Amino acid sequence: MTITNRRGMLRHTAAGLLAAPAIVAASSVRAQGVTKWRMQALWGGGTTPQLYEEKFCERVKQLTGGSLEITPFAGGQIVPAAQAFDAVRGGAFEMMKTFDGYTAGKIPAHGFSSTVPFGFPEADQYEAWFYERDGLAMAKESYEAAGLTYVAPTVYGEEPIHSKVEIRKIADMNGLKGRFVGLASAVMADFGVSVSPLPTSEVYSALDKGLVDFADRGDIKANYEEGLQEVAKFLILPGVHQPSTATAYVANTAAYGRLDDQQKAALEVAAREVSGALRQNIIVDNGEYLRKYEEAGVEIIDLDADDVAEARARAVESWKKAAGEDDLAKRMMESQMSLMQELRLL
């Protein structure tokens, strides 16, 4: 996943990013009928995903008639990204945009509410699980004990694999060194990959220095902007480790509880609108940027659909092992598998 885009930050810092004020507890302010929140996102300033977080905030303000104002901050701008979970829980700011995969080690259910390796191949299928099969309710349940409220997901498609070596079938991954995080770390390890869960910021250098043979990082456009075409001459599709992706709007429960019904509804409506809008933007950008990769000398390799389907069936055992005896993780997994069976994916 992309937390920050190093080059994007350098390009856009001088262009007017909001300066992050000192952290203060209980920063939600209701004055003259206006509630003011702060939200730290995952993304670098000026990047496409961050622009859509700004659209989200603008839409919430519009839907509430100005009664809820959310100021968006880029990833790491208020606190380091790894500290956002505890910062929101403690009330330092009211909302974060997060990727549940980062907390899957502590909360097993988050492996299934972020991305499922070899899982849903289409973003609409994954989003349907959230909204039509109680996925949203289970995601909310996963945060309750932490004093946090899961508001809604942003769902989009695959993230590619960038490789220094040819990978033409799943079996070619066996024995390679790869960078993956979240549930993908466990699943790819079961497929014979020596996994290094490196930070996003280290993917470029790890590929450049040969510390890993292939890697996950972010979406097709973001990875091009980061320059991965310079250090990995093969781009593998579909991104079987992350065929569809969900990031999440998560709020401090106490702050959320002080909102009125209109404001709560506005958060949910704006989130779903942005989910679809960003997904469509990525679809269009993917075509443009795949051409850019080819122009840069990168070979795009499409894995065989039958090979991927066979691997999905094998991945089921990895999913079960990752869920372990955790009740919520098992319920999420079983619900997803049921829908996959109905969709003839399993």
N, C-alpha and C positions, 0 to 999 in steps of 0.2 A: 504494500500500500504506500501511497505517497503522503508523507506527513508535511514536508516542506520541499520546495523546489529551490535549490541553492542558486541557480542562475536567475530564476524568476525573482527571487528576493533581491539580488543585486541590481537587477534592472529596474525594479519598481519601488524600492525603498524611498528613493529621492522623489518619486512621483506623487507622494502624498499619502502614505499609509497613516492611519490614525495612530497617534502616539499612545502607548499603553500607560495609563496612570498607575500609581502605586496600588497594590491590592488592598482593598478594605473589606472587612467582613460586613455581611448584610448590606450589600450594595444595591439591593432592590429599593427603589425610591418611588413612593406614590405621592405625587404632588400635583395639585390642581387636576385630579382625575387621570394622571398619566403615570403608568408603571414603567420604570426604566430598568432594563436588563442589559447584561453583557454576555456575549457568547464567544468562546474561543473555538475555532474550527481546526481542521487537520492540515489545511493547505497553506502553501506559500502565498504571500501577497501578490496580487495581480494575475494569479493563475486562473484558468477557466473554472475549476471547481469553487475557488474562493469567490469569484464573481457571482456564482449562483447562490452562495451563502448570503451575499449582499442582497440578491433578489429576494431570497426568503425573508430577510428582515424587512425589506421594503413592503413585501406583500402582507406580512403580519400587521404592520402599521396601517396599511390601507384597509384591511379587513376589520380592524378594530376601531376605525375612525380616529386613529392616533392615540388610543388609550394605552397601547402597549408598544413601547419603542425598544428594539433590541439593537445594540451596537455590536457589529461583528469584528472580531480580531482574527488575524492569521495564526496559523499553528505556531506555538511557542512564544507568541507575542506578549501574553500575560504571564504564563508559567510554562516551563518545559513541558512538552507534550505528554511525557510519561507521568506528570504530576496532575494532569487535568482532572482525572477521576476523583482524586482526593480533594482537589481544590473546589470542585463543584459540590461535592458532598459536604464539605465544610462551610460552604456559603461564601467563598471568596468571590465567585461570580456565579451567575444563575444557570447557565446552559453551556453545553459543549457539543461539538459535532465529533463523534468518535467512531472507531472501528472496533467492534466487539472482539475481533480476533486477537487484539492485544491483551485482553483480559481472559482469554480462553483457558490459560493455565490455572487461574484461580477460580473461574466460574465456567465449568465445562459446557454449560448450555450456550455460551457465547461462541463456541466453535460452530454452532449450527445457525446462529442468528447473524453471522457475518458473511460467511461464504462456505460452501460445501465442496471440497475437491471432488471432481468427477460427478458433481451433483447436477442441479438444474442447468441445462445448457442455454436457456433463454431467460433474460431478465424478467420478462412478463410472467414466466412460470414461478420464479422465486417470489416476485411481488404478490402473485396470487396466493401463495402460501401464507404470507403475512396477513392479507386482508380477507381471504376466503376460507382459510383453514386454521384460524385461531393462532397463527404465528405471532401476530401483534400482541395478543393477550399473554402469550408465554414469554415474549421478549420483555413485556412490562413486569411480569412476575420475577424475571431474572435480576432485576435491579431493586426490587422493593426492600430487601434486607439491608441494602447499602444506603437507604435514605435518598434514593434517586428515582426519577420517573422517566421511563422510556416513552418518548412522545411519538415518534414515527421514523421509518427508515427512508433513506434515499437508495433506490435500487438501480443498478446499471449493469452492463455486460462484462464480458471477460477482461482479464488482464493477461497480456501475452507473456511468453517465456522468451528471454533473450539468452542466447547461447553462443559460446565460443567454438563449440563442436557441433557436427551434424546430429540431429535427433529426428529420425524419420518414423520411428514407432516408439510406443511406450517402453518397450523392453530396452531401448537404447539408453534410457535414463539410469538403468541399473549400474551401480558402480561409480556414477558421476558425483561430483561435489556440487550441491545446489543451495541457494539461499531462499528459504521460505519461512513464513511465520504463521502463528495460529494453528488451526486444525490441519492446514496444509503441511506443517512440519511433521506431524505424526503420520499422515497418510503417505506423503512422499518418501518418508523413511521406510515405510512398509513396502514400498516399491523399489527398494534397494538404493535409494539416494542417501549420500552422506550429507546431512542437513546442517547448515549454519544459519541460525536466526539472526543475521546481522541487521543493524538499523538501516532504514531506508537511505540515510545519508551516506552509507558506506558501500552501496551496491556498485556504483561506477568504479570506484577504486578496487574493489574486490575482483570484478571482472577484468579490469585493466591489468592487475598484478597476477591474475591466474589463481587467486585464492579460492575461487569457485569457477566451475565450468559453465554453469547456467544459473539464471536467477529470475525471480519474481521481483517487481518493483511497483509499478503503477500502470495507468492506462497507456494506450498506444501513443497518444499525443504527448502526455507528460513525460514519458520515457525518451521520446525524441528530443524534447526541449532540454532534457537532462544530458543528452549526448550519448545515449547507450549505443547508438549506431556506430560510434567511434571505437567501441571496445568489444562488441559482440556482433559477428557478421551473419548470424542466423536468428530469425524471429520465428517462433513456433506458435502455430494456431491449431485448434483452439487452446486457450490457456486452461488446460485441464485442472490445474491446481486451484484455479479461481474462475470457473466458467461464468459465474454471475456473482455480483457483489452487493452487500448492503452496508452502508454507513448509517449512523443513527444520531438523531437529535435526542439528547438526554438532559433533563433539567433537575435542579435541586428540588426535592419533594416539598419542602416547606414553602419555597418561593412559588412553586407551581400551585400549591393549595390556596394561595392568596389571590390567584387569578379568578376572574368571573367566568361564567360559562362561555360567553362570547370569545373571550381571549383564549381560552383553552381550545375551543373549536377552530379559531383562526390559526393556531399553531399547527393543528392537524391538517387543515385544508391547505395551508401554504406549503407544508412539507410534502404533501402528495403531489401538488402542482409542480414543485421544483424537481421532485423525483422524475416525473415524466419529461420535463423540459430538459434537464441535464442529460438524461438517457438519449433523447433524440439528438441533442447536440453532439454527443459522443459518437453516435452512429454516423453522422455526417463527417465529423472530423476523422474518423478511422479510415475512411476511403482516401481522403486527402493525404493523410500522414503515412499510410502504407506505401503510397507512391513515392513519398519523400525517402522512406527507408530504402526502397529499391534504387532510387537515384543515388543514394549514398553507398551503394554496393552491398546492401544487406539482402540475403536470400530469404524469402518468406516460404516456410515449409508448412503445408497443411497436413495434419495427421489424418489418417484414415478413420472414417466414422465408425466402422465396425471394430477397429482396434480400440477406439475410445469407449464404445459401448461395452466391450468385453472387460475393459479395465474398470468401468463403473460397477459392474457386478462384483469384481474382486474387491473394490474399495469398500463395499458394505461391511466386511469384517473389520476394516480399519475404523469405520465410523462407530461400530459397536464397541470396539476396544476403547476409543476416545471417550465415548459416553460413559463407559464404566457402569458403576452402580448409582450414578447421579440421577435422581428421579426426573428432574426437569429436562436434562439433556436427553434422556431416553425418550421422554414424551415428544420432544421436538423432533428427534431423529425418526421415530416411528411415524409421526404425522407427515414428515417430508417423504419418507419412503412410501407411505400409502398413496400420496399424490403422484409420486414418480411412477408407481405401478399403474395408476389410472391413466397416466399420460404415455404409458408403454415405454418408459425409459428404463424400467427394471422388469 
